[in-house]
Amino acid sequence: MNAFGKRGGGGGGQRPSFGVARPMKGGPGGAVAGSDPEPFPLAEEPATPFDPAAPVGAMDRLNSRMNASADAGSSKAEGFEASVHRIKEQVLPRLLERVDPEAAATLGKEELAEEFRPIIGEVLAELKITLNRREQFALEKVLVDELLGLGPLEELLADPAISDIMVNGPEQTFIERKGKLELAQIQFRDEEHLFQIAQRIVNKVGRRVDQTTPLADARLQDGSRVNVIIPPLSLRGTAISIRKFSEKPITLDMMRGFGSMSEKMATVLKIAGASRMNVVISGGTGSGKTTMLNALSKMIDPGERVITIEDAAELRLQQPHWLPLETRPPNLEGQGAITIRDLVINALRMRPDRIILGEIRGQECFDLLAAMNTGHDGSMATLHSNSPRECLARMENMVMMGDIKIPKEAISRQIADSVDLIVQVKRLRDGSRRTTNVTEVIGMEGEVIVTQELFKFEYLDESADGKIIGEYRSMGLRPYTLEKAKQFGFDQPYLEACL
């Protein structure tokens, strides 16, 4: 007796032979026999073949971009995937008639696939569709993904080379692979299908998305960050943005191997993390701020109590004494919201050694600065800005956004006394992510916060394949944070790395 109590007897239980490989068609009659493909029409004038090695001038690139069609943006599946999709649309309604949803929800994906196999065979026999082994397995996978997983997104989530998934309505999905955007060959049935998958994502983490709350931040089981926005705010239908994280945590040594920083920069950042320096990681969207924060956190002493505070928990620290906290949106009545600032204030009462903020966005900046000055050395945070100097200005502005009535000079002094290092990360136009600046915050001179640059990435040239060539330069300055490194016995390697 299997887990499904609703199996029909329409097809007599006979399963199709795996040895027959016939082209799949959407119609119930299966393959169309005897149809010869039309010969490909010859062009009147053979087109000049494109030579990727041929030199392309800057104005040629501008003209080709201006003449590019904006219509080539529909991510329809083709070939084998399209055939499986058409068969799935026919099989799924009949499959649901034979399945007990409550029983199916208790099974894992592999168990569900085993239970589905004979039922799918019955449905295919009814529809008079014959599949080979590869087609049958592909159909089983998409059906299980549809019922238990995230439908077409499962294929993209399983690909380790993809770092971002951007669904712009049911007709268009883009992915980022190795820093470059490309169109994905997946499709959703319609807007309702896409909206159901979005709800499945946010419901798993206790959030909701509907007409009253058309925006939602969530996360997947592996920690990947998800943002959902639905109509009427999104004019093309439900939009889902997924920022994937690699299964293997990235370390500073790995980033050095990727060319994201020099060996001396990696040494300085390791010592900064181990010597409990207060670090702010600055950068634009998708520049690798959270990745850098995860890498720096690996240098924290295992004996320290670390509390992380985020809107949607995505940090994955390796320390044994780590407590992640997450904000809560308001309920249907607009009550009960818990903000980052509430969590920072509460975290100060939880005896933390370090407080790590996923991102500073507003007036919680003042509470983090207060924590850095009251015995929580080694606290870290990320912040959106394009340069270290702009990072300091944004921190001043965020403190002034709150209801704290203190003069600007006092705010600047608080920042200068609290922050030790600003690490600037940037995603360059070739898709590579680089640590472009490591800057010390020294103190105040009049009303201005004084900084000094320890390291800088300088652009030199661009290779034939579009890769940016540059070098990481040490400014050769004696660091002002040397005293903190000395307290932990790292003063000599710290000084040697900076000079």
N, C-alpha and C positions, 0 to 999 in steps of 0.2 A: 504494500500500500504506500503510494508516494505521498508527498506533502500537498498535492493538489487534488482537491475533491471534485473538480468540475470537468474532468477530461471527457471530451465528446467522442462518439464512436463513428464519426463521419467517414474517415478514410480507412477503416478496418485495421488500423495499427501498422500497415505495411510501410516500411521505410524505403526511400529510393536508394538505388545503388550508387555508391560513391565513385564507381568507375566511369560513369557517363559524364563527359564534360561538354555541355552545350551552352552556347551564348545565352545569357539571361536577358529576357525582355520584360517590359512592364506589363504586357497584356497577359490574360490568363492562359492563352494558348501556348505560352513558352516561346521557343525559338521559331523564327520564320525560315522555312526551308527553301532552298533553291534561289535565293536572291543574291545576284552578283553585284558587287559594288561598282558604281560608275567609275570610269577612269578619271584620274585627276586632270582637269583642264589645263592645257599648257598656257603660260602667260605669253602675251604677244611679244614683250621685250623682257628678257631675263633680267631680274633685279641684280644690282651690284651686291655681292656678298659682303656682310659686315665683318670687318677685321678688327677684333678687340685690341690688337696691338698697334693699330694705326693711331698716330697722334691726333688728338682732338683738342682744338683750341678752346679757350674760355668762352668766346662768343658763339662757337658751335654748340657748346653745352647749353648756353642760354637759349639759343634758338630752338634746340630740340626739346627743351623743357617747356617753352612757350607753345610749341606745336603739339605737345603730347595730348592725347585724348583723355578727357576726364571721365569717359564712359566705361573704361576698363576696370571697373571696381566691383563687379559682382562675383562673389566667391562660390560659384557653382561647382559641385563635384563633377568629375568627368571620368569616362572609361569604367574601370572595374568598380570604383567607389560609387559612381552614379547608379550602376546596375544593382549593387547591393542595397542602395538606398531605396530604389523603386520596389524591389522585392520586400524590403522591410515594411514599406507602407501598406502592402497587401497582406502581409502575414500578421502584423501587430494586432489589428482589430480582432481577428479570429483567434489569435493566441490569448488575448485578454478574456475572451469568452470561456476559455477552458482553464483559466488560472484563478486560484483563490488568493487575492492580494494579501490577506493577513498571513497566510502560510508562506508566501513568497518573501515577505518582509523579514521573516525570521532566518532566512538562508543567506549564506555568503554568495559571492559571485560564481565561484567554481561549482558549488552545490547546485545553484540555480541553473547553470549551464547544463549540468548533468540531467536535471529534471526536465529541462526544456527540450533536450535533443529528440526524444521520441515524439513529443507533441508537435515540434516544428516539422518533423517528417510527415505526420498526419496532415498538417495544414498544407504543406507543399504538394502532397499527393492530391488533395482536394483541388488545389489550384492548377494541377497538371504542370508543375514547374520542376525540372530536373536540375540539380546542382552537383558540381564535383566537390571533392573534399575541401579544397581551399575556399570555395564559395560558401559551403555550409558552415565552416568555422567562422568566416567573416560575418555571416548573417547571425550566428549565435552571439557573437561578441557585441554587435551593434544592438541587438535586442536586449541583452543583459544590461548594457550601458544605458539603454533607454529607460529601463524599469528601475534599476538600482543606482546607477551612476549619474553622470551629468551629460548624457547623450553624446552629441558630436564632439563636445569639448574633451571627452576622455582621451581621444586619440592625441590631441595636442598636449594635454597635461602629462601624458606618458613619454613625450619626446624630450630628452634631457637637453637637447640643443636649443630649445625654445625658452626664452626668458620672459616674454610678455605676450599676452593674448588680449586682443582688443576686438570685441564683438560690437559692430555698429548696426544693430538691427538684424533681423533674420536673414537678410540677403548678403551681408558683407562681414567678413572676419579677417582681421590682419594679425600677423604674428611678428615678433622680433626674434631674429636668429642671427647670432654673432654681431649684434649691434645694428643690423639692417632690417627695415620693415619689408615684409612681403605678404602677398595675398594668400590666405589659407584656402585649401580646397575642401571645405566642409560647408554644410548647409543645414538650416533648420526648416522644419515643415512650414511654420508660419509664426506670427507674432505670439500667439498663445503658447506654442511649444517652447519658444525662447523664454517667455515670462515664467512658465512653470519651472524651468531649470534655474532661473534666477531666484525664485522663491525657495527652491530646494537648497540652494547654497546658503541663503541668509537664515533660513529656519534652523539649520543645524547648529548655529552659534547663538540662538536665542534672539535674533533680530527679525525685523519684518520689513517688507517693501510692499506698498499698496498706494492707493490714491491719496491717503492722508499723509503718508511718509514715503514720497517717491524717491528718496535718496537713502542709500544704506552702505555702510562699510562692514565687511565680514572677512572671514579667512577660511581657507580650506584645511583639511586634516593635517596636511604637511606643513602648515604655517604660511602658505602663499596668501598674499593680500588680495582682496577682491573689493571692487567698488561697483555698485549697481545704481543705475538711474533709469527711470521708466517714463513713458508718456504721462502727462502732457509736457514734461520738461524736456524729454528727448524726442525730437521731431521725427526721427527715423525708426522709432520703436525702441524696445528695451536695449540698453547698452551695458555691457559687462566688461570691466577692465580687470585683468588678473596679472599680478606681478609675481612670477614664480621664483622660488628659491631653490638653489641646488641642493640635492640630497646630502652631498658631502660638504660640511662647513668649510668655507674659504678662510685660510689663515693669511697672516701678513707675509709669510714666506712664499705662499702660492701667488699672492698678488705681485710680489717681487719677480717671481718667475714669469708671470704674464706680461711683465713690462709696465705694470701700473705704478711702480715706484722703484727707486734705486736701493741698493743694499744698505747704504748709509741711512736713508730715510726709514727703511724698515727697522733698523737698529734703534733709531731715535723713538719711533712710535712704540716699539716693544718696551723700551725703558720708561716712556711716558705712561703706558698702561700699568706697568709693574710698580712705578714710583708714586702712584696715586696722584697724578697731575689731573687737574680739571680740564677736560677736553671738550671742545665744541666742533662737530663735524659739519662743514658748510658745503652746500652744493645745490645744483638744480635738480629738477625732476628726472629720475632715472639715472642719476650720475653715480650711484653706488654708495650712498650715505649709510644705509642700513647694513650693507655688506661690510663696510669699513668698521661700523660700530660693533658688529658681531666679531670681526677679526680682532679688534682692540680688546674686547671683553675677555678673550682667551688668556690675556696676560694677568688677569685678576687673580690674586691669591685664593686658593680653594677654601681657606679658613675665613674669608670675609663673607658677610651677609649682604647680598645684592638684591635690590628691589627694582624691577623694571615697570614703567608706567607707559601705556600706549592706548591709542584709540581702538585699534584692532591689533591684538597681540601677534607680532611677527618676529620679534627677537628670539633667538634660540641660543641661550648661553649654555656653556658646558660645565659651569661651576655646580658643585653639589648643593650649596646653600643659596639657592636662587628662587625668588618668589615673584612671579609675573602678576601684575594688576592690569585691569582693562576697564575703560570707561563704560557707561551705560546710557543709552539714549532715553529720552522721555517716553512715557507710556501714551496711550491713546488720549488721555486727558491732558497731556502736556506736562505731567508731573513726574517726579522721581528721577530726573536726569542726574548722573554723577559725572562731573567734568574732570579733566586732567588736573586742574588746580585743586579740586577736592581731594584727589588721590595723593597729590604731592604733600598737601598739608597733613593728611592722615599718615602717609609713609614716614613722616618725621617722628611719629609716635611709636613706630614699629622697630626701633633700634637698628636702623640700617647702617652698614659701613659705607655703602655707595648707593646712590640713586641714579638710575639711568632712564632718561626720557626718550621715547621713540622719536618724538618731534616736538619742538617748541613752536606754538602757534599764536599764543596770546599772553594774557597777564600771568599765567603760571611761570613765566620767565623770572619774575621777581622772587617767587618762592624757591625756585631752583637755585638762584644766586644766593639766597639766604642760607640754603642747605649747604652750598659749597663753602660758606664762610663759618659754619657752625659745626665743624667736626666731621663733615661727610666728604673729605678730600677724595679725589678719584672719581667724582661724579662726571657723567658724560651725557651728551644730548646731540641731536641733529637739528639742522635749521636750513631753511631754503634761502640761499643768497648766492651771488655770483662772484664774490671776492671776500677776503678776510675783513677788509675795511667796511664793506657793505654789511657783513655779518654783525659787526659791532653796532652799526647804526640801526639795524633791524632789532637787535636786542633792546636798545634804548627805546625805540618806538613801541615795542611790545609791552615793556614795563609801563610806559605812559598811557597805553590803551586801558589799563585798569583804573580802579578808583583810588589809587594810592597817590596822595597829594604830597609829593616831594620834588624838589627842584631837579632839573636835568643834570646839573653838575654832580649832585649826589648819586643819581642813577649811574652816570658814567664812572664815578669812583667805585661804586659797588661792583660794576662789571670788571673794571681794571684790577680790583682786589681779588675777584673770584676766579676768573678764567685764566688759565696758564697757557694753553695752546689752542690754536685754530687750525684745523686740517681742512684744506680746500680740495674737493674732488670735482672732477668735471668729465662729462662725456663728450669727446671730440667728434667732429663731423664724420670721421671714418668709422665710428661706432666703438672705438676703444675708450676705456675709462682710465683716467690718469689722476694721480695725486699731484695737483699743480702747485700747491703752496703748503708749507708748514711754517706757521707764523706764531711767534711768542707775543703775549700781551705783557708789556713791561710795567706800565703804571700810568700816571697822569702828568701832563705838562700843561699847566694852566687848566683850560676846560677841554683839552683834547686827550684822548686815550693814545698812548704811545705804544707802537708795536715794532718788532724787528723780524725780518724774514730769515729763517734758517735755511730753507731749501726752496727752490723754484724750478718749475719745468719751463724750458724755453723752446719755442717752435723754431725749427731750422729749415725744413723743406718737406716736400711731399713726393712719395715714390710714384712710379709709373702706374701701379695698381691702386693708387689713391690712399695709401697708408701714410699717416703723418709721422715725420721723423723729427725727433727733438732730443734734448738731453736734460737730465736732472742735475742742477748745479747747486753746490753748497756755497753759501754766502761767506763762509769762513769766519763767522762771528762767534764770540764766546757767549753761550746761552745764559740768560738770567735765571732759568729754572735749574741751573746746575746744583744749587743748594738742596733742592728737593731730591734730585737723583743721588746726591751724596749721602742723604739720610738712609738710603736703601743700599748703599755700596756700589752704585752704578756710575759714579762721577767720572771715572777715567774713560770707560768705553763711550759714555755720553759725549764727553768733550772731544774725543778722537773722531767720533762720527760727524760732529758739527764742523770741525776745522778742516 
